[in-house]
């Protein structure tokens, strides 16, 4: 069995339980969400890391030109249901 197979299956089940109407499509998890009145699907794929790293131990820093704009999320509206779903997911993953 490939490294991380069991762990990915556990996480996949938690995501599917947490987000209403989410489903598996091929090797992806699809999470349908309405954004600005339009139905979109967030695609999630899980991959086991080849090398483990420590939390906060990363050295990657975005270059100034590649950093996201400070106002890029101004148009994003999160519903109460999405907030609850996210909290359930984080709690189920013990985060």
C-alpha positions as CSV (number, residue, x, y, z in Angstrom):
1,X,0.0,0.0,0.0
2,X,1.3,3.5,-0.9
3,X,2.5,5.8,1.9
4,X,-0.4,7.8,3.4
5,X,-3.2,5.8,1.7
6,X,-5.0,5.1,5.0
7,X,-4.5,8.7,6.3
8,X,-5.8,10.2,3.0
9,X,-8.9,8.0,3.2
10,X,-9.6,9.1,6.8
11,X,-9.3,12.8,5.8
12,X,-11.4,12.3,2.6
13,X,-14.2,10.8,4.7
14,X,-14.1,13.8,7.2
15,X,-14.2,16.3,4.3
16,X,-17.1,14.5,2.7
17,X,-19.0,14.4,6.1
18,X,-18.3,18.1,6.7
19,X,-19.2,19.7,3.5
20,X,-22.8,19.1,2.3
21,X,-23.1,17.8,-1.2
22,X,-19.3,17.2,-1.5
23,X,-18.3,14.1,-3.5
24,X,-15.4,12.2,-4.9
25,X,-14.7,12.5,-8.6
26,X,-11.8,10.4,-9.9
27,X,-8.9,11.2,-7.5
28,X,-10.4,14.6,-6.4
29,X,-12.8,15.7,-3.8
30,X,-15.3,18.2,-5.1
31,X,-16.9,20.7,-2.8
32,X,-19.8,22.7,-4.4
33,X,-20.2,26.2,-3.0
34,X,-22.2,29.2,-4.2
35,X,-20.1,32.3,-4.7
36,X,-21.7,35.6,-5.9
37,X,-24.8,33.6,-6.9
38,X,-22.9,31.2,-9.0
39,X,-22.3,27.5,-8.2
40,X,-18.6,26.7,-8.2
41,X,-16.7,23.5,-7.2
42,X,-13.6,23.6,-5.1
43,X,-11.3,20.7,-6.1
44,X,-9.2,19.1,-3.4
45,X,-6.5,16.5,-3.9
46,X,-4.5,14.9,-1.1
47,X,-0.9,13.9,-1.5
48,X,1.3,12.4,1.2
49,X,4.5,14.5,1.6
50,X,7.7,12.7,0.8
51,X,9.6,14.5,3.5
52,X,8.0,15.6,6.8
53,X,8.8,19.2,8.0
54,X,8.2,21.0,11.3
55,X,5.3,23.4,11.7
56,X,6.8,26.9,11.3
57,X,10.1,25.5,10.1
58,X,9.6,26.5,6.5
59,X,11.9,29.0,4.9
60,X,9.8,29.8,1.8
61,X,9.0,33.5,1.7
62,X,7.0,35.0,-1.1
63,X,8.8,37.4,-3.3
64,X,7.2,40.9,-3.1
65,X,6.0,40.7,-6.8
66,X,4.4,37.3,-6.2
67,X,2.6,38.1,-2.9
68,X,-1.2,38.2,-3.1
69,X,-2.8,41.7,-3.1
70,X,-4.1,42.8,0.3
71,X,-7.6,43.4,-1.1
72,X,-7.9,40.3,-3.1
73,X,-10.4,38.7,-0.7
74,X,-12.7,41.7,-0.4
75,X,-15.3,40.2,-2.7
76,X,-15.3,36.8,-0.9
77,X,-18.4,36.3,1.4
78,X,-18.4,33.3,3.7
79,X,-21.8,32.0,4.8
80,X,-22.6,30.9,8.3
81,X,-23.0,27.3,7.0
82,X,-19.5,27.5,5.5
83,X,-18.1,28.8,8.8
84,X,-19.8,25.9,10.7
85,X,-18.6,23.3,8.2
86,X,-15.0,24.6,8.4
87,X,-15.1,24.5,12.2
88,X,-16.4,20.9,12.1
89,X,-13.6,20.0,9.8
90,X,-10.9,21.6,11.9
91,X,-12.3,19.9,15.1
92,X,-12.6,16.5,13.4
93,X,-8.9,16.8,12.3
94,X,-8.0,18.0,15.9
95,X,-6.7,21.3,14.6
